Amino acid sequence: MIVRTAMGLAALILVASSASAREVVPFETSVSPGTIVIKTGERRLYYVRGDGTALRYRVAVGKPGKQWFGEARIDGKYVRPAWSPPAEVKRDNPRLPDVIPGGAPNNPMGARALTLDLDEYAIHGTNRPSSIGTYASYGCIRMLNEDIVDLYDQVSVGARVVVTP
């Protein structure tokens, strides 16, 4: 009986921790509702709502030397996108194929991608959930697949993205 209870409690804790990947938090800002604010040092993405709050998500950001700061706009929304490694990634990893099909287990874009009108960057899911909360990418913003699906459903093409240190 005690073992069953302990196992049930462990399962409940596991479910609770995975369910808390995103949360509604107070967020006072001068940016318009619908804006995405990425705070690189926090490794958090905020989707600004119109009521003084934001949805906050844990993310992976660019490695030192691969980060960018400034503004961009969402210029595309994709479900299970294929991925072609940018030249810099291919140069560092020459064994990568030219294209990895959408939905393939080795595709780093995950379940959804929001492409940006800035270079080859995107906000996307990941096939490496353990990277969330770290400095891991070549400049893209990685999210848990369940979180990018949630954000994807709320964001419009043209939405403003602000990336701060």
C-alpha positions as CSV (number, residue, x, y, z in Angstrom):
1,M,0.0,0.0,0.0
2,I,2.8,2.5,0.9
3,V,4.6,1.6,-2.3
4,R,1.5,2.3,-4.4
5,T,1.0,5.6,-2.7
6,A,4.6,6.6,-3.1
7,M,4.4,5.7,-6.8
8,G,1.2,7.6,-7.2
9,L,2.8,10.7,-5.6
10,A,5.8,10.4,-7.8
11,A,3.6,10.2,-10.9
12,L,1.6,13.2,-9.7
13,I,4.8,15.2,-9.1
14,L,6.1,14.3,-12.6
15,V,2.8,15.4,-14.2
16,A,2.7,18.6,-12.2
17,S,6.3,19.6,-13.1
18,S,5.8,18.9,-16.8
19,A,2.5,20.8,-16.8
20,S,4.1,23.9,-15.3
21,A,6.3,24.6,-18.4
22,R,4.2,27.7,-19.1
23,E,2.4,30.0,-16.7
24,V,0.5,33.3,-16.6
25,V,2.6,36.0,-14.8
26,P,2.2,39.7,-14.2
27,F,4.0,41.6,-17.0
28,E,3.9,45.4,-17.1
29,T,5.4,46.7,-20.4
30,S,4.9,49.3,-23.0
31,V,4.8,46.7,-25.8
32,S,1.5,45.9,-27.5
33,P,-0.5,42.8,-26.7
34,G,0.5,39.9,-29.0
35,T,4.2,40.8,-28.8
36,I,6.7,38.2,-27.9
37,V,9.5,39.3,-25.6
38,I,12.5,37.0,-25.1
39,K,14.7,37.7,-22.1
40,T,17.9,35.8,-23.1
41,G,19.5,36.0,-19.6
42,E,16.4,34.5,-18.0
43,R,16.0,31.9,-20.8
44,R,12.3,32.9,-20.9
45,L,9.8,33.9,-23.6
46,Y,6.9,36.1,-22.7
47,Y,3.8,36.3,-24.9
48,V,2.2,39.6,-23.9
49,R,-1.5,39.6,-23.2
50,G,-3.7,42.7,-23.0
51,D,-4.5,42.5,-19.3
52,G,-1.2,43.3,-17.6
53,T,-0.1,39.6,-17.8
54,A,2.0,37.4,-20.1
55,L,2.3,33.8,-20.8
56,R,5.8,32.8,-19.7
57,Y,7.6,29.8,-21.2
58,R,11.0,28.3,-20.5
59,V,13.2,28.3,-23.6
60,A,16.7,27.5,-24.9
61,V,18.5,30.5,-26.4
62,G,21.7,31.0,-28.5
63,K,25.1,29.9,-27.2
64,P,27.5,32.6,-26.3
65,G,28.6,34.2,-29.6
66,K,25.5,32.9,-31.4
67,Q,23.0,35.2,-29.7
68,W,21.2,38.1,-31.2
69,F,19.3,41.0,-29.7
70,G,16.8,43.4,-31.2
71,E,13.5,43.2,-33.1
72,A,12.0,41.0,-35.7
73,R,8.5,39.9,-36.9
74,I,7.0,36.5,-37.4
75,D,7.0,35.9,-41.1
76,G,5.7,32.3,-41.3
77,K,4.0,29.6,-39.3
78,Y,4.8,25.9,-40.0
79,V,3.6,22.6,-38.7
80,R,6.2,19.8,-38.5
81,P,8.6,21.8,-40.8
82,A,11.4,20.2,-42.7
83,W,14.8,21.7,-41.8
84,S,17.8,22.6,-43.9
85,P,20.8,23.4,-41.8
86,P,22.1,27.0,-42.3
87,A,25.6,27.3,-43.8
88,E,27.2,27.9,-40.4
89,V,25.6,24.8,-38.8
90,K,26.5,22.7,-41.9
91,R,30.1,24.0,-41.7
92,D,30.3,22.9,-38.0
93,N,28.5,19.6,-38.7
94,P,29.4,18.5,-42.2
95,R,27.7,15.1,-41.8
96,L,24.3,16.7,-41.5
97,P,22.0,16.0,-44.5
98,D,21.0,18.9,-46.7
99,V,17.3,18.5,-45.6
100,I,15.8,16.7,-42.6
101,P,12.1,15.9,-43.3
102,G,9.4,17.3,-41.0
103,G,8.5,14.9,-38.2
104,A,11.7,12.9,-38.5
105,P,13.1,12.1,-35.0
106,N,16.4,13.9,-35.8
107,N,14.7,17.1,-37.0
108,P,15.6,19.9,-34.6
109,M,12.6,22.0,-35.5
110,G,10.1,19.9,-33.5
111,A,6.3,20.2,-33.8
112,R,6.0,23.8,-35.0
113,A,8.1,26.7,-36.1
114,L,7.5,30.5,-36.2
115,T,10.0,31.9,-38.6
116,L,11.4,35.4,-38.2
117,D,12.1,38.0,-40.9
118,L,15.7,38.2,-39.6
119,D,18.4,35.9,-41.1
120,E,17.6,32.2,-40.6
121,Y,16.2,32.4,-37.1
122,A,13.0,30.8,-35.8
123,I,11.1,30.1,-32.6
124,H,10.5,26.4,-32.7
125,G,10.0,23.1,-30.9
126,T,12.8,20.7,-30.3
127,N,13.8,17.1,-30.4
128,R,16.1,17.8,-27.4
129,P,13.8,18.8,-24.5
130,S,16.8,18.6,-22.1
131,S,18.2,21.7,-23.8
132,I,15.3,23.9,-22.6
133,G,16.6,26.4,-20.0
134,T,20.1,26.4,-21.5
135,Y,22.3,28.3,-24.0
136,A,22.1,25.7,-26.7
137,S,21.4,27.0,-30.2
138,Y,22.9,28.9,-33.1
139,G,20.5,31.8,-32.4
140,C,17.1,30.2,-32.7
141,I,14.7,30.1,-29.7
142,R,13.8,26.5,-28.7
143,M,10.7,25.5,-26.8
144,L,9.2,22.3,-25.6
145,N,7.0,20.9,-28.3
146,E,3.8,21.3,-26.2
147,D,4.7,24.9,-25.6
148,I,5.4,25.8,-29.2
149,V,2.1,24.3,-30.1
150,D,0.4,26.5,-27.5
151,L,2.2,29.6,-28.6
152,Y,1.7,28.8,-32.3
153,D,-2.1,28.8,-31.8
154,Q,-2.0,32.3,-30.3
155,V,0.5,34.1,-32.5
156,S,-0.2,35.8,-35.8
157,V,2.1,36.3,-38.8
158,G,3.4,39.9,-38.4
159,A,3.6,39.7,-34.6
160,R,6.5,41.6,-33.2
161,V,9.4,39.8,-31.4
162,V,11.7,41.7,-29.1
163,V,14.9,39.9,-27.9
164,T,16.7,41.4,-25.0
165,P,19.9,40.5,-23.2
